[in-house]
Every structure is written in C-alpha cells, then in structure tokens.
Amino acid sequence: AIFPFEVEIYERAGANVAFVGHPLVDLAKPRMSKKEACRRFDLDPYKPIIGLLPGSREHEINKLLPIMLRTAHLLREKLDGIQFLLPVAASVFKNKIVRMIEESEVPVKITENSVYEVMNISHLLITASGTATLEAACLNTPMIIVYKANFSTYLLGEILLRLPYVGLPNILANKKIVPELLQFKATANRISDVALKLLTDSRKLEKMKANLRKVAQRLGKPGAIDRAARVVVEAATYK
C-alpha cells in the first residue's frame, strides 16, 4: 500500500498488507535550485509566481485552461508584476495550449519537462485535482485545486462516493487544508478571489505549508520502491 489509509481498508477485507510509502517522496524533486530556475525561465523571484496546471488529458485542458487563463487575467488587474508559468505535461497538446494562451492574450510562459521546477518556484499553484496535488505537497507548494467533470460523471460521483474532499492532500489530512473549487464553483471570479486572499496574506500561506509538510510526512520515508520490491521478493520466496 502506498497510502496509509489503504492499510486499514485492506486489513478489514482480510488481506495481508504492508505500507511501503509513496514513491513520489523520492521522485518529486526539482533538478535546479529556485535561483537557477528563475534565471532559466526569466522570472523575478520577488514578484508573485503562479503555476497553472490544467492537467494532462485533453478534456481537462479544454475545460480547465480557459478558466485558468481568465483567472490569470483577473489577477493581473489586481497584482502588479504577477507572473504565470505552465508546464506542459503532454507535448502532444503543446500546440493547442500555445494557441489557447495566444488567444487569451495573457502572458503565460510555457515550459517542457520541468513540472517540479515550476512547482518549486511557484508561490501558488492553480492545479487540476490529481497526482499533481500530491507532488506539490511533497514540494511544500501552496495550491488551489480546481476541477470540472462531465455533469453525468459529477452527478454519479455525488450519489455513489459522497466524499467530503477530492484533493489528495485534503484526504490525507482528513480536513480541508487546501481550497477546492469544483464543478460550478470553478469560476474565474471565485478562483481569483481565493488566490488573491492567499497571495496577500503570508500567514495563510505559511499555515498551508505547515499542513502540507504534515501530509508529506504521512507518505512515508524515502525508499518506497525498494521497500515494495523487498515485500514482493519475500512473498514470492515464502514457504
């Protein structure tokens, strides 16, 4: 098991389970220092840097990127010198993303193969729900989680799952430590309002960072992949 809450579920089902920790603890690491990354992307480290992560699937890009770009437009009107970065997760969609950014007329810098660098230097992320939220937690980067599913999918989830949170950091913390703006709440006005409150209140950002550090600790110590391999070998050779 890679999540601590999985252990209890498997044990209740009668399974022989071992918690090995999450591999992202080892993998989610930038290759450059913050100073080097800011220099490479031509950013001012003393002005707000916002990372935009609309997701890696085409339907996520179609639904979330336009909202993120409108959010960026609103934030530019209220915060002087604010900067935006977007790490392309799948190069196959790069042309689409470039076209959408150009049409929005919002100055967003696009990077490739540098998602951890972007997370590491961002003062705040606006990110789709998913693995990226856990990677950001490992890098102790504050975030706002946004998501829009197809209405039928959303309705089915509401009926069947009834989860209080969808973001992995909130699920692991068992409380809302990161704002979630989902479905009808995922609007540019709402997201920009939440982002502005966080960016202008260092205490709120520091509190979120402290909670994210606790979440990262719950993912276990480095070496999850090796521990998982040892468990498999032991099980395969057990007589």
TAJOFEN-V392228 format. One line per field, one symbol per residue. ss: DSSP state (H for helix, E for strand, L for the rest). phi: phi as a letter, one per 30 degrees, with the letter a starting at -180 (. if undefined). A space follows every 50 residues. Layout:
ss: ???
phi: ???
This chain:
ss: LLLHHHHHHHHHLLLLLLLLLLLHHHHLLLLLLHHHHHHHLLLLLLLLEE EEELLLLHHHHHHHHHHHHHHHHHHHHHLLLLEEEEEELLHHHHHHHHHH HHHHLLLEEEEELLHHHHHHHLLEEEEELLHHHHHHHHLLLLEEEEELLL HHHHHHHHHHLLLLLLLHHHHHHLLLLLEEEEHHHLLHHHHHHHHHHHHL LHHHHHHHHHHHHHHHHHLLLLLHHHHHHHHHHHHHHLL
phi: .ccdddeddddddiddbbdcjcddedddbdcbddddddddchccdccecc ccbdjccddddddcdedddddddddddcbdidbbbbdddbddcddddedd ddddicdcdcbbhbddddddcddaccbddkdeddddddchceaccbabce edddddddddchddbcdeeddddiadcbdbcchdddcddddddddddddc bddddddddddddddddddjdejeddddddddddddcdb
